[in-house]
Amino acid sequence: MKKVISLMMAFLMLLMPLTSFADAGAEDMQSVLLIVKGKADIPQELSEFSSHIAQSGDKKNYSFEWTDKDYKKSISINCDDEGRINSYYNYSFEMSGKKLSKISKNEIISYAQAFLKKIVPEAFKNENDCLIYDEKSYNARGNLRYTLTFNRVRNSIPVKDNNANVTLCIVDDKIYVRDMSVSFNYDAQFDDGNEIENFEEKYTEAFPLELVYCDEYNYNAKKGESRAYPVLVYRIKDNNIGYISMTTGEVIEEDTYNSVFREESAVMDSMATGGSNSSLKQSLTEQEIKQISTVEGLLSVDDVQKILKSLPYINFAGTLKLSNSYLTENDRGEYFYRLHYSTTDEKSYRYLSAVINAHNGKVISISNNMPYDSASDIKLTDREKAQAEQKMQTFLNKVAADEIKNSVKKSGDSYSNIVSDTYIRIVNGIEYVDNTVNISFDAKNNVVRSFSADFRDGEFKDPDAAITPDAAYEKILGFSPVTKMYISSGGKYVKAATLEKSYIKLDALTGEMKEVYDDTQKSYEYSDIDGHWAQEAATKLAEIQIGIEGGALNPDKGITQEEFFRLVCSGMINKYYANYTQEELYDVLITDKIISEGEKSPDAFVTREQAFIYIIRLAGLERVAKLDNIYKIEYADSHLLTNGKIGYSAILSGLNVIEGDGGSLRPKDNLTRAEAIVILYRYLLTL
């Protein structure tokens, strides 16, 4: 046995670059590599090898990569110093295409499970604490790519942030793992104390609801209408869906890592238009700006620059120069200048940007980035913080006096030489959490580091009309019940209770959940297809999350135009077409010339001939289909086809997508739901 290992080691030494083993860690790397190759299958054609070591404290992380001589295929693996693999990536140009495979969903899941057990066996040593397949995670991304998640579960309770994600591809009816990543704390210590009985009640006491205004968006708003408008909602106080201990009922904090760096820029494209999610027009030329300024009576660039330079604690000293300016328009027809300044001194590069209302000169946002100086990373004294607060107040009195007068101050964090504050708007006695003033101050350089003010008008519903907090919480728990999980707290994993979903916002007037994002994939199960001639097609399409909604297929019922397009677009283009609103769906169909405005009829039944035409258009073959003088089809009723439409049927017939019915095409009959399913299934099999 020792001789065999020695030969393997010698062979690996030949494959590796000499520099890989030039240090004292060479022997360790060899041992780790042997462990890795015992788990992962590396094809012989991947003959080129490279490696890398990264070290943090006394922990090492190894990266290995195998490629073929042409660098068209590769396998990359990362692992820890015990050979426990944490990521795997298999790249090949062969992994492409759309043709539907007949490999079943169960086979795909079984393959992923077997792969994980082979490549990360350490995560399956204890059947009471191991990776378990999450049935809600199955996602067919197209027809040949699938993603699955396996969560760590200990004594039937999930362990937060411990999981594995696997992406599989199918090529020529063979399954390949494209990539895998695993996060599993093998050294975790668990506190498995006895659970309290009334943990749900304890949670709701610890995390009460608050009534606030927040923004909702109308993405179909017309020009001159605001996309954002206020709605009255209940949410967990401070939007903090936290944790309580399952053993004591007390609030506990999850362990986190402190960030060294922090994003300071308050200037975002949304701020540049005086409101979130506003659509901007293309930037205007100087000539267009001049013309608009004349017509609309807007301020000039010089005017807004004077306003900006007059503000306290901005500091325009040195070589700071205007590098460019843009005039942009938001969805309400308001214009804003976006000014960008930079220095010409390469040794002390500085950048400043601002957004200013072109109608009235109101400052919307500022981002003021000073040259980095490690000596500026200081801890401020209480006196220095108080001075910074006073200077911020002076600045705010100049640019946002009305806004802060009608706001409540939420003191922000202080770190290094930066002090920051947030002001939340108060309307009808409650917070409007999406209308805020934000400011940060650089005490070392004595400048306002960032500023933004984002207040919008709208119709504010009366808080007195809201349902009671108890009624609201009951509805929230029906949507997102309190659930158990292990979280890392105080250096060990403890049993905690929290809400099942991390995003909670309930309409305070109607009691309906707002802007619910469901990250589970659509599933289609039919109660009426056993023994039906369309069963195989319907079942396979359901496995790749394509189908017709409802618990029953009603296979012999006619299919409406909207149902047809949701189905075939999901299969031929992208399955998320099934989630579009009717307006979104038809906007795309008409824009892409799949149908004309005159052909739009969502509730009308689709005839078989219409279905053939739509599929050919979606496939991009209409130009060829229109050459009807080159086609000949032999159906008993082909004479019933509309003049000039023979090519559409002929192409689909030639591809075996349609077969007719007893020698007849029945072009004028309504297409049934079963027929639509089978036509799509056959089309996907022939790609």
C-alpha positions in Angstrom: 0.0 0.0 0.0 2.8 2.4 0.9 4.4 1.7 -2.5 1.2 2.7 -4.3 1.0 5.9 -2.3 4.6 6.7 -3.0 4.0 6.3 -6.8 0.9 8.5 -6.6 2.9 11.2 -4.8 5.7 11.0 -7.3 3.2 11.4 -10.2 1.5 14.4 -8.5 4.9 16.0 -8.0 5.5 15.8 -11.8 2.2 17.5 -12.5 2.7 20.4 -10.1 4.7 23.5 -10.7 8.0 23.3 -8.8 7.2 26.5 -7.0 4.1 24.9 -5.4 6.4 22.7 -3.2 9.2 25.1 -2.7 8.2 25.9 0.9 7.7 23.9 4.0 4.0 23.5 3.2 4.7 21.2 0.3 4.1 18.0 2.2 0.9 19.3 3.6 -0.4 20.3 0.2 0.5 16.8 -1.1 -1.5 15.2 1.6 -4.5 17.5 1.0 -4.4 16.9 -2.7 -4.5 13.1 -2.2 -7.6 13.5 -0.1 -9.3 15.7 -2.7 -8.5 13.4 -5.5 -10.0 10.6 -3.5 -13.3 12.4 -3.5 -13.4 14.2 -6.9 -13.1 12.5 -10.3 -10.6 14.3 -12.5 -10.7 13.1 -16.1 -7.3 12.2 -17.6 -7.7 14.8 -20.4 -7.4 17.5 -17.8 -3.6 17.1 -17.7 -2.5 20.6 -16.8 -2.4 21.4 -13.1 -2.0 24.5 -11.0 -2.4 25.3 -7.3 -2.5 28.1 -4.7 -2.4 28.4 -0.9 -4.0 31.1 1.1 -3.4 31.4 4.9 -5.3 33.2 7.6 -3.8 32.7 11.1 -3.1 29.0 11.5 -5.7 28.1 8.9 -4.9 27.3 5.3 -7.1 27.2 2.2 -6.1 25.3 -0.9 -7.1 26.0 -4.5 -6.5 23.4 -7.2 -7.3 23.6 -10.9 -7.0 21.0 -13.7 -7.4 22.0 -17.4 -7.0 20.4 -20.7 -4.1 21.5 -23.0 -6.5 23.8 -25.0 -8.0 25.4 -21.9 -11.5 24.6 -23.1 -12.3 22.4 -20.1 -11.4 22.7 -16.4 -12.2 21.6 -12.9 -11.5 23.9 -10.0 -11.7 22.9 -6.3 -11.2 24.8 -3.1 -10.8 23.1 0.3 -9.5 23.6 3.8 -6.3 22.2 5.3 -8.1 18.9 6.2 -9.1 18.3 2.6 -12.7 19.2 3.2 -14.0 20.6 -0.1 -16.0 23.9 0.1 -16.4 24.7 -3.7 -16.2 22.8 -7.0 -16.5 24.2 -10.5 -16.6 22.2 -13.7 -16.3 24.3 -16.9 -16.9 22.9 -20.3 -18.0 24.5 -23.6 -20.1 21.4 -24.1 -22.5 22.4 -21.4 -24.9 24.4 -23.5 -28.1 24.0 -25.6 -31.8 24.0 -24.9 -33.1 20.6 -26.0 -35.2 19.0 -23.4 -33.9 15.9 -21.7 -36.0 12.9 -20.6 -34.0 12.6 -17.4 -36.5 12.8 -14.5 -36.5 15.2 -11.6 -36.0 12.4 -9.2 -32.9 11.2 -11.1 -31.5 14.8 -10.9 -32.1 15.0 -7.2 -30.6 11.6 -6.6 -27.5 12.5 -8.6 -26.9 15.7 -6.6 -27.3 13.8 -3.3 -24.8 11.1 -4.4 -22.3 13.7 -5.6 -22.5 15.6 -2.3 -22.1 12.4 -0.2 -19.0 11.6 -2.3 -17.3 15.0 -2.4 -18.3 16.3 1.1 -18.7 13.0 3.1 -17.9 15.0 6.3 -21.3 16.7 6.1 -23.1 13.3 6.2 -21.3 11.6 9.1 -24.1 12.1 11.6 -27.6 11.4 10.3 -29.0 13.6 13.0 -26.8 16.5 11.9 -26.3 16.5 8.1 -27.3 18.1 4.8 -30.9 17.5 3.8 -32.4 18.3 0.5 -34.7 21.3 0.5 -37.7 20.4 -1.7 -38.6 24.1 -2.1 -35.3 24.9 -3.6 -35.5 22.9 -6.9 -35.2 25.3 -9.8 -35.1 24.3 -13.4 -33.2 27.1 -15.0 -34.1 26.4 -18.6 -34.4 22.9 -19.9 -30.9 21.6 -19.1 -29.7 23.4 -16.0 -31.0 22.8 -12.5 -30.1 24.2 -9.1 -30.8 22.5 -5.7 -30.1 23.4 -2.1 -29.3 21.1 0.8 -29.6 22.6 4.3 -27.9 21.4 7.4 -30.5 20.0 9.8 -29.7 19.0 13.4 -32.3 17.1 15.3 -34.9 18.2 12.8 -34.0 21.9 13.3 -32.2 23.8 10.4 -28.8 25.4 11.2 -28.7 28.9 9.7 -26.1 29.6 7.0 -25.0 26.0 6.8 -25.9 24.6 3.4 -24.8 23.4 0.0 -25.9 24.6 -3.4 -25.5 22.5 -6.4 -26.0 23.3 -10.1 -26.3 20.4 -12.5 -26.3 20.4 -16.3 -27.5 17.8 -18.7 -25.6 17.1 -22.0 -26.6 14.3 -24.3 -28.8 12.9 -21.6 -25.9 12.7 -19.1 -25.8 14.7 -15.9 -22.9 16.8 -14.9 -22.3 18.9 -11.8 -21.5 22.4 -13.1 -20.7 23.9 -9.7 -21.1 23.2 -6.0 -20.5 25.4 -2.9 -20.8 24.2 0.7 -20.8 26.2 3.9 -20.7 23.8 6.9 -19.2 24.7 10.3 -17.6 21.4 11.2 -16.2 22.7 14.4 -19.5 24.2 15.7 -20.5 23.8 19.3 -24.2 23.4 20.0 -26.2 24.3 23.0 -29.1 21.8 23.1 -31.0 22.9 26.2 -34.7 22.2 26.9 -37.2 24.3 24.9 -39.7 26.6 26.4 -43.3 25.9 25.5 -44.7 29.3 24.7 -42.0 30.5 22.3 -44.4 32.0 19.8 -45.9 34.2 22.5 -42.5 35.1 23.8 -41.4 36.1 20.3 -44.4 38.4 19.6 -43.8 40.1 23.0 -40.1 40.7 22.2 -40.7 41.9 18.7 -43.9 44.0 18.5 -45.3 45.6 15.4 -45.1 49.3 14.4 -47.4 51.3 12.2 -45.5 53.3 9.5 -45.8 54.8 6.1 -43.5 53.3 3.4 -43.2 53.5 -0.4 -45.0 51.3 -2.9 -44.3 51.6 -6.6 -46.4 51.8 -9.6 -44.1 50.6 -12.4 -46.7 51.4 -15.0 -46.9 55.1 -14.1 -47.3 57.4 -17.0 -45.2 60.5 -17.6 -46.0 63.2 -15.0 -47.1 60.6 -12.4 -44.9 59.6 -9.5 -43.8 56.0 -9.4 -43.6 56.0 -5.6 -46.5 56.6 -3.3 -47.0 56.2 0.5 -48.9 53.2 1.9 -49.8 52.5 5.6 -48.3 49.2 6.8 -47.5 47.2 9.8 -44.1 45.7 10.2 -41.8 44.4 13.0 -40.5 47.4 14.9 -37.5 48.9 13.3 -37.8 46.2 10.6 -35.8 44.0 12.9 -37.0 40.4 12.6 -34.7 39.1 15.3 -34.3 36.0 17.5 -35.3 34.8 21.0 -33.6 31.9 22.8 -35.7 28.7 22.7 -34.4 27.8 26.1 -34.8 31.1 28.0 -37.2 33.2 25.8 -34.8 36.1 25.9 -33.8 38.2 22.9 -30.4 37.0 21.6 -28.1 38.6 19.0 -26.7 36.7 16.1 -22.9 36.7 15.8 -21.7 39.0 13.0 -18.4 40.2 11.5 -17.7 43.9 11.7 -17.0 45.5 8.3 -13.7 47.3 8.0 -15.0 49.4 5.2 -18.4 51.0 4.8 -20.2 52.4 1.8 -20.5 56.1 2.3 -21.8 57.4 -1.0 -25.3 58.8 -0.7 -25.5 59.6 -4.4 -27.5 57.0 -6.3 -29.2 57.2 -9.6 -32.5 57.1 -7.7 -31.5 60.2 -5.7 -30.5 61.9 -8.9 -34.1 62.2 -9.9 -35.5 63.2 -6.5 -37.2 59.9 -5.9 -36.5 56.2 -5.9 -36.9 54.0 -9.1 -37.4 57.0 -11.3 -36.6 56.5 -15.0 -34.1 58.8 -16.5 -33.9 60.0 -20.0 -30.7 60.0 -22.0 -28.3 62.7 -21.0 -28.7 66.0 -22.9 -26.2 67.8 -25.0 -25.1 71.4 -24.1 -27.3 72.7 -26.9 -30.3 70.8 -25.6 -29.6 72.0 -22.1 -29.4 75.6 -23.3 -32.6 75.3 -25.1 -34.5 73.6 -22.2 -33.1 76.3 -19.8 -34.6 79.0 -22.1 -37.9 77.3 -22.5 -38.4 76.0 -19.0 -36.8 78.8 -17.1 -34.4 76.4 -15.4 -31.3 77.4 -13.4 -28.0 77.4 -15.3 -25.0 75.2 -14.4 -23.3 78.3 -13.0 -26.3 79.0 -10.8 -26.3 75.6 -9.2 -22.5 75.6 -8.8 -22.8 78.9 -6.8 -25.4 77.3 -4.5 -23.2 74.3 -4.0 -20.1 76.3 -3.3 -21.9 78.5 -0.8 -22.7 75.5 1.5 -20.7 75.2 4.7 -18.2 72.3 5.2 -18.0 71.2 1.6 -14.4 72.5 0.9 -13.8 73.5 -2.7 -10.2 74.4 -2.0 -7.3 73.1 -4.1 -7.6 71.7 -7.6 -11.2 70.5 -7.4 -12.7 71.2 -10.8 -16.0 70.5 -12.5 -15.4 67.5 -14.8 -18.9 67.1 -16.2 -22.5 67.9 -15.6 -25.8 66.4 -16.8 -29.4 67.5 -16.9 -31.8 64.6 -16.3 -35.5 64.3 -16.0 -37.5 62.2 -13.7 -40.9 60.5 -14.2 -42.7 63.5 -13.0 -41.1 65.8 -15.5 -38.8 67.5 -13.1 -35.2 68.4 -14.0 -32.1 67.8 -12.0 -28.4 68.7 -12.5 -25.9 66.0 -11.7 -22.5 67.6 -11.1 -19.2 65.7 -10.9 -16.0 67.3 -9.6 -12.5 65.8 -9.4 -9.0 66.9 -8.7 -6.1 67.2 -11.2 -3.6 66.4 -8.5 -2.7 62.7 -8.8 -1.1 62.6 -5.3 -4.2 63.6 -3.5 -7.1 62.5 -5.7 -10.5 63.7 -4.6 -14.0 63.3 -6.0 -17.2 65.2 -5.3 -20.6 64.8 -6.8 -24.0 66.5 -6.2 -27.6 66.4 -7.4 -29.4 69.7 -7.4 -33.0 70.5 -8.4 -32.8 72.6 -11.7 -36.0 74.4 -10.9 -35.4 75.8 -7.4 -31.8 75.0 -6.6 -32.6 72.6 -3.8 -29.7 70.2 -2.9 -30.8 66.6 -3.2 -27.6 64.7 -2.5 -23.9 65.1 -2.1 -21.0 62.6 -2.0 -17.7 64.1 -0.9 -14.8 61.7 -1.0 -11.6 62.9 0.5 -8.1 61.5 -0.2 -7.5 58.4 2.0 -5.1 58.9 4.8 -4.4 56.0 7.2 -3.6 58.6 9.9 -7.3 59.7 9.7 -8.4 56.4 11.1 -8.8 57.7 14.6 -11.3 57.2 17.4 -13.2 60.4 18.1 -13.6 61.7 21.6 -17.0 62.6 22.9 -16.2 66.3 22.5 -15.2 65.8 18.8 -18.4 63.9 18.2 -20.4 66.7 19.7 -18.6 69.3 17.5 -19.3 67.2 14.4 -23.0 66.9 15.4 -23.1 70.7 15.7 -21.5 71.2 12.3 -23.9 68.8 10.7 -26.8 70.7 12.2 -25.5 74.0 10.8 -25.3 72.3 7.3 -28.8 70.8 7.6 -30.3 74.2 8.7 -29.0 75.5 5.3 -30.2 72.7 3.0 -33.0 70.8 4.7 -34.4 72.9 7.5 -38.1 72.1 6.7 -37.4 68.4 6.3 -35.6 68.0 9.7 -38.3 70.1 11.4 -40.9 67.5 10.5 -38.6 64.5 11.3 -37.4 62.4 14.2 -33.6 62.1 14.6 -32.1 58.6 14.7 -28.5 59.0 15.7 -26.3 56.9 13.4 -23.1 55.1 14.0 -19.8 56.6 14.7 -16.7 54.9 13.4 -13.2 56.0 12.8 -13.4 59.7 12.1 -17.0 59.6 10.6 -20.2 60.6 12.4 -23.6 60.0 10.8 -27.2 60.7 11.5 -30.6 59.8 9.9 -33.8 61.8 10.2 -37.1 60.0 9.5 -40.1 62.0 8.3 -43.2 62.1 10.6 -46.6 62.2 9.0 -49.9 62.0 11.0 -47.8 61.2 14.1 -46.0 58.1 12.6 -42.8 57.5 10.7 -42.6 57.6 6.9 -39.6 55.2 6.8 -38.8 55.8 3.1 -38.6 59.6 3.5 -35.4 60.4 5.2 -32.5 62.8 5.5 -29.1 61.2 5.8 -25.9 62.9 6.6 -22.3 61.9 7.6 -19.4 64.1 8.6 -15.7 63.6 8.4 -14.4 65.1 11.6 -10.7 64.7 10.6 -11.1 66.7 7.3 -13.9 68.9 8.7 -16.2 68.2 5.7 -19.7 66.9 5.1 -18.9 63.4 3.7 -22.4 62.6 2.4 -25.9 64.0 2.4 -29.2 63.0 0.9 -32.8 64.2 1.4 -35.6 62.2 -0.2 -39.1 63.5 0.7 -42.1 63.0 -1.6 -45.8 64.1 -1.5 -48.7 61.7 -1.7 -52.0 60.7 -0.3 -51.6 59.6 3.4 -54.2 57.2 4.7 -55.6 57.9 8.2 -53.8 55.7 10.8 -57.0 55.6 12.8 -58.5 53.4 10.0 -55.8 50.7 10.5 -56.7 47.3 11.9 -55.5 46.5 15.4 -51.9 45.3 16.0 -53.2 42.0 17.4 -55.3 41.4 14.2 -52.3 42.4 12.1 -49.9 40.0 14.0 -52.4 37.2 13.6 -52.4 37.7 9.8 -48.6 38.0 9.7 -48.1 34.7 11.6 -50.5 33.1 9.2 -48.2 34.1 6.4 -44.9 33.7 8.2 -45.1 31.5 11.4 -42.6 31.6 14.2 -40.0 28.8 13.4 -37.0 27.2 15.1 -33.4 27.3 13.9 -29.9 27.1 15.2 -28.0 30.4 15.0 -24.5 31.3 16.0 -24.7 33.5 19.1 -22.0 34.0 21.7 -19.6 31.8 19.9 -21.8 28.7 19.8 -24.9 27.5 18.0 -28.1 27.9 20.1 -31.7 27.1 19.4 -33.6 30.2 18.5 -37.1 31.3 17.4 -37.7 33.7 14.6 -40.2 34.4 11.8 -40.0 32.0 8.9 -39.8 34.7 6.3 -37.4 37.7 6.6 -39.6 40.3 4.7 -42.8 41.3 6.5 -45.0 44.2 5.4 -48.8 44.1 6.0 -51.3 46.6 4.5 -52.7 48.2 7.7 -56.0 48.9 6.1 -56.8 45.7 4.2 -54.8 43.1 6.2 -53.0 41.8 3.0 -49.3 41.2 2.8 -47.5 43.8 0.7 -45.0 43.2 -2.1 -44.6 39.5 -1.2 -41.6 38.0 -2.7 -41.9 34.2 -3.0 -38.6 32.6 -3.6 -40.1 29.2 -4.1 -40.4 28.0 -7.6 -43.8 27.2 -9.3 -44.9 23.6 -9.1 -47.6 22.0 -11.3 -49.5 19.0 -10.1 -52.6 17.8 -12.0 -55.3 15.6 -10.5 -56.8 14.6 -13.8 -54.1 13.3 -16.1 -53.6 9.6 -15.0 -53.9 7.5 -18.1 -54.5 10.5 -20.3 -52.5 10.5 -23.6 -50.9 13.8 -22.6 -49.7 12.5 -19.2 -46.0 12.0 -20.1 -45.7 15.4 -21.6 -47.6 17.2 -18.8 -45.5 15.4 -16.1 -42.1 16.1 -17.7 -42.9 19.8 -18.3 -44.1 20.1 -14.7 -40.7 18.7 -13.6 -39.0 21.7 -15.3 -41.6 24.0 -13.7 -43.6 24.7 -16.8 -47.4 24.1 -17.0 -50.9 25.5 -16.6 -51.9 26.7 -13.1 -54.6 25.1 -11.1 -54.8 21.7 -9.4 -56.4 20.2 -12.5 -55.2 20.4 -16.1 -58.7 20.0 -17.6 -56.9 18.4 -20.6 -59.7 18.4 -23.1 -60.8 22.0 -22.5 -59.9 24.7 -24.9 -56.9 26.9 -24.0 -57.2 30.7 -24.0 -54.8 33.0 -25.7 -53.3 34.2 -22.5 -52.9 30.7 -21.1 -51.3 29.6 -24.3 -48.7 32.3 -24.3 -47.9 31.9 -20.7 -47.3 28.2 -21.3 -45.3 28.3 -24.6 -43.3 31.4 -23.7 -42.3 29.7 -20.4 -40.9 26.8 -22.4 -39.5 28.5 -25.5 -38.1 31.7 -23.9 -38.1 31.9 -20.1 -40.3 30.2 -17.5 -40.7 33.5 -15.6 -43.2 34.6 -18.3 -45.7 32.7 -16.2 -45.2 35.4 -13.5 -45.9 38.4 -15.8 -49.0 40.4 -15.4 -51.3 40.3 -18.4 -50.2 43.8 -19.3 -46.5 42.9 -19.1 -47.0 39.7 -21.1 -48.8 41.4 -24.0 -46.4 44.4 -24.0 -43.6 42.0 -24.7 -45.5 39.9 -27.2 -46.6 43.0 -29.2 -43.1 44.6 -29.0 -41.5 41.4 -30.2 -44.1 41.1 -33.0 -45.3 37.7 -31.8 -48.8 39.1 -32.2 -50.2 42.4 -33.4 -52.4 44.7 -31.4 -55.4 43.6 -33.4 -54.6 39.9 -32.6 -54.7 40.5 -28.9 -57.6 38.6 -27.3 -56.5 37.2 -23.9 -59.8 35.4 -23.1 -60.5 34.0 -26.6 -59.8 30.3 -27.3 -56.8 29.7 -29.6 -57.4 27.7 -32.8 -54.8 25.1 -33.8 -53.8 27.1 -36.8 -53.2 30.2 -34.7 -51.1 28.1 -32.3 -48.9 27.0 -35.2 -48.4 30.5 -36.3 -47.5 31.8 -32.8 -45.0 29.0 -32.2 -43.3 29.7 -35.5 -43.0 33.4 -34.7 -41.6 32.6 -31.2 -39.1 30.3 -32.9 -38.0 33.1 -35.2 -39.0 31.1 -38.4 -41.8 33.2 -39.8 -39.7 34.6 -42.7 -39.1 31.0 -43.9 -42.7 29.9 -43.1 -44.0 32.6 -45.4 -42.4 31.0 -48.5 -45.5 28.9 -48.9 -44.9 27.9 -52.5 -42.1 25.6 -51.4 -44.2 23.5 -48.9 -46.4 20.5 -49.4 -48.2 18.7 -46.6 -50.5 15.7 -46.8 -53.4 16.1 -44.5 -56.9 15.3 -45.6 -58.1 18.8 -44.6 -55.0 20.8 -45.5 -57.3 22.8 -47.8 -58.8 24.4 -44.7 -55.6 26.2 -43.9 -55.8 30.0 -44.4 -54.2 31.1 -47.6 -50.5 31.7 -47.2 -50.3 29.8 -43.9 -49.3 26.3 -45.2 -45.6 26.9 -44.3 -46.3 27.3 -40.6 -47.9 23.9 -40.4 -45.4 22.3 -42.7 -42.4 23.2 -40.6 -43.9 22.0 -37.4 -45.1 18.8 -39.1 -41.6 18.2 -40.6 -40.1 18.6 -37.1 -42.7 16.1 -35.7 -44.0 18.8 -33.4 -47.5 18.2 -34.8 -48.8 15.0 -36.2 -52.4 15.7 -37.0 -55.3 13.6 -35.8 -56.2 10.5 -37.8 -54.8 12.1 -40.9 -56.5 15.5 -40.3 -54.9 18.7 -39.2 -58.2 20.4 -37.9 -56.7 23.9 -38.3 -59.9 25.7 -37.4 -60.7 23.7 -34.2 -59.9 25.1 -30.9 -56.6 23.9 -29.4 -57.1 21.9 -26.2 -54.9 22.3 -23.1 -53.6 18.8 -23.6 -52.7 19.5 -27.2 -50.9 22.7 -26.2 -48.9 20.8 -23.6 -47.9 18.1 -26.0 -47.0 20.5 -28.8 -44.6 22.4 -26.5 -43.2 19.1 -25.2 -42.4 17.9 -28.7 -41.0 21.2 -29.7 -38.6 21.2 -26.8 -37.5 17.6 -27.6 -36.6 18.6 -31.2 -34.5 21.8 -30.5 
